[in-house]
Amino acid sequence: MERALMSSEGLPNREWFKHQIYAPGFYTGYGVKTIPAVRESIEQKQWKQADEQIVRVGKVLENTGEQIQGRRRRWRRWRSKLG
């Protein structure tokens, strides 16, 4: 599921960080930031970028939810075959 929480575009100004839910902060070194693209855009008052990142992170979360639901359905089908 961790892979579902990543975006191929990475974070603004740090394309090598793909995870959209947590990453080291741009200004904090190793200090972890949650939802870093949105949070840092807001902290820097870059409202347009914040709006764009909210949409991107929302899509990542939707895709993750869909994967969870798909796995749950497959698990239920598998379990029903057992008994």
Secondary structure, 3 states (H helix, E strand, C coil): CHHHHECCCCECCECCCCECCEEECCCCCCCEEECHHHHHHHHCCCHHHHHHHHHHHHHHHHHHHHHHHHHHHHHHHHHHHHC
